Amino acid sequence: MTTTKKTVPAATAATDAIDDPVSRFEGSLTELEAIVAKMERGDLPLEESLSLFERGMGLTKVCRTSLETAELRVRNLLDADDSAAPAIR
């Protein structure tokens, strides 16, 4: 009996990085900073400014959600550490 080894496509690895809250936050923040820089120049047509603003608002939501997820992870780690620590009397 021969076993076949399953290979993971490169696209899956990229998706895993996107699913990681830290990577998602950093990518969104980088894009948001680029949008702000473009808009601060003040030379964009109104329609493009509105489109970038809308994208920026979406990125802000992604960043906020990623930070909330990270905060929850930290809280869970601290709670687990507290419950594992022996009680001092």
C-alpha positions as CSV (number, residue, x, y, z in Angstrom):
1,M,0.0,0.0,0.0
2,T,1.4,3.3,-1.0
3,T,0.5,6.6,0.6
4,T,0.4,9.8,-1.3
5,K,1.5,13.0,0.3
6,K,-0.9,15.9,-0.2
7,T,0.7,19.1,-1.2
8,V,-0.7,22.5,-0.1
9,P,-1.1,24.9,-3.0
10,A,0.7,28.2,-2.7
11,A,-2.7,30.0,-2.7
12,T,-3.6,28.3,0.5
13,A,-0.5,29.6,2.2
14,A,-1.4,33.1,1.1
15,T,-4.9,32.6,2.4
16,D,-3.6,31.5,5.8
17,A,-1.5,34.7,6.0
18,I,-4.6,36.7,5.2
19,D,-6.6,34.8,7.9
20,D,-3.9,35.6,10.5
21,P,-5.2,38.7,12.4
22,V,-1.7,40.2,12.7
23,S,-1.0,39.9,9.0
24,R,-4.4,41.2,8.1
25,F,-3.9,44.2,10.5
26,E,-0.5,45.0,9.1
27,G,-1.6,44.7,5.5
28,S,-4.7,46.8,6.1
29,L,-2.7,49.5,8.0
30,T,-0.1,49.7,5.2
31,E,-2.9,50.2,2.6
32,L,-4.7,52.7,4.8
33,E,-1.5,54.8,5.2
34,A,-1.1,54.8,1.4
35,I,-4.7,56.0,1.0
36,V,-4.2,58.8,3.5
37,A,-1.0,59.9,1.8
38,K,-2.8,60.1,-1.6
39,M,-5.7,62.0,-0.2
40,E,-3.6,64.4,1.7
41,R,-2.0,65.6,-1.5
42,G,-5.4,67.1,-2.4
43,D,-5.0,66.6,-6.2
44,L,-7.5,63.7,-6.7
45,P,-10.8,64.0,-8.5
46,L,-13.8,64.0,-6.2
47,E,-15.0,60.6,-7.3
48,E,-11.6,59.0,-6.7
49,S,-11.4,60.7,-3.3
50,L,-14.8,59.3,-2.3
51,S,-13.8,55.8,-3.5
52,L,-10.6,56.0,-1.5
53,F,-12.4,57.3,1.5
54,E,-14.9,54.4,1.3
55,R,-12.0,51.9,1.0
56,G,-10.3,53.5,4.0
57,M,-13.4,53.2,6.1
58,G,-13.5,49.5,5.3
59,L,-9.8,49.1,6.1
60,T,-10.4,50.9,9.4
61,K,-13.1,48.3,10.3
62,V,-10.7,45.5,9.4
63,C,-8.0,47.0,11.6
64,R,-10.4,47.4,14.5
65,T,-11.6,43.9,14.2
66,S,-8.1,42.5,14.1
67,L,-7.1,44.5,17.2
68,E,-10.2,43.2,19.0
69,T,-9.2,39.7,18.1
70,A,-5.7,40.2,19.3
71,E,-6.9,41.7,22.6
72,L,-9.2,38.7,23.1
73,R,-6.3,36.3,22.5
74,V,-4.2,38.2,25.1
75,R,-7.1,38.1,27.6
76,N,-7.6,34.4,27.1
77,L,-3.9,33.8,27.6
78,L,-3.9,35.8,30.8
79,D,-7.0,34.1,32.0
80,A,-5.4,30.7,31.3
81,D,-2.3,31.7,33.1
82,D,-4.3,32.9,36.1
83,S,-6.2,29.6,36.4
84,A,-3.0,27.6,36.1
85,A,-1.2,29.5,38.8
86,P,-1.3,28.0,42.3
87,A,-3.3,29.8,44.9
88,I,-1.3,31.7,47.5
89,R,-2.7,31.6,51.0
